[in-house]
Structures are given as structure tokens and as C-alpha cells.
Amino acid sequence: MDRRGFLSGLAGTLSASGVRAENFEAAPLPPGLDARTCPGLSWAGSGPAAIEIFDYNCPYCRAVFRALDARIAARALRLGLIDSPQLSIGSIQAAKLRQAALKLYGTAKAYAFHRRVFAQRGAIDGETGLAAARELKLDVAKLTETADSDAVRDILIGASHFLSKAGVQATPSFILGGKLMSGWPGGEGFNAALRSV
């Protein structure tokens, strides 16, 4: 798939992000599909593990970020992150920069980048991501070059294929213990889901 097709395909397929907290379900992943093999997956924190599938311009992802980040800070959550940038070209730009940060600087810097991006107000795009990179004193020229590389493009395409096989239709969604949970079940619901893993 060429780059233009990739960008238009991701941006043209809107994620069903309007999932209310009370409307969630959990279903087993298809047999043989292991979320730990998803391209571009990164981890932060320690404790019970959950993987979040997110889009930087999903308002629900932004709303739950603080709850997840607080759990990481309290060492009560090991959070995996999988980019699913479908809501806009800006989402794709920010996801490419996060993947570049992961490749160049590792998981800790990639999570710091993630935190800085979600701290911004308004729509998130490449400029938002570059501002976060500058705040973290990352090499912006090298980050941009890596973000525009075929390697990062292939990571995001691979993640998109994985999420399609997994049946992901909403952001945020979570993978816990081999099960896919669509939407945010609220703080207590998420704690209960973690305990059941």
C-alpha cells in the first residue's frame, strides 16, 4: 500500500469512539492472536497488565488518560499502548511521532511523549507532537525523519491489520488477559476487569 493510500485509508475510516462508560463488552480474542506481538506495542508502569487501543483525537481516550496515568504512577497498572489513528490526519501524524520516539529513545521517553501530547488542549496533530518533543528535548530533526520512514509506516499498517483481526471497532478499547473490552467501563469496572485477569 502506498503512503497516500495508507493515510487516506486510516483517516477515512472513523473509529467508533462514541462509546459510553456503561456500554462495554468483553470477548475473547480470535484463537492464536497474541496482543503482545502487535507491531508498535509499548509498555509503561508495573502491576496488573492491560493494553489500551487509542487515538490521540478520541475524546474518550483523552478523558480516561488521567485515570490510567494515575494508576501507572501508583504502580498499580502496567499499560500497553497500541496506536489506532483513524480519526484524522493529525492522529496519524502524532502516532508516527510516538512510534519514532519509541524507536529512537525507548519506552520511557515514548510514554513521556504520550503524556505530554495528551496534556495539550484542542486537536492533536504533528505540531502538537513536535511541541511535546521539544519540551522533552528530543532531537526534532531525527524524530521527524524517523516518523516519516517506511519502518514507522509499516508499524502502523501492521498494527491496523492486527486490530482488524482482533475485531477492534472503538477507541478506547482494552485487551486484558486475552479478552477485548470495547469502551471504558468506569474506574471501578476497570479495576474489576484487572482483578479478573
Secondary structure, 3 states (H helix, E strand, C coil): CCHHHHHHHHHHCCCCCCCCCCCCEEEECCCCCCHHHCCCCEEEEECCEEEEEECCCCHHHHHHHHHHHHHHHCCCEEEEEEECCCCCHHHHHHHHHHHHHHHHHCHHHHHHHHHHHHHCCCCCCHHHHHHHHHHCCCCHHHHHHHHCCHHHHHHHHHHHHHHHHHCCCCCCEEEECCEEEECCCCHHHHHHHHHCC
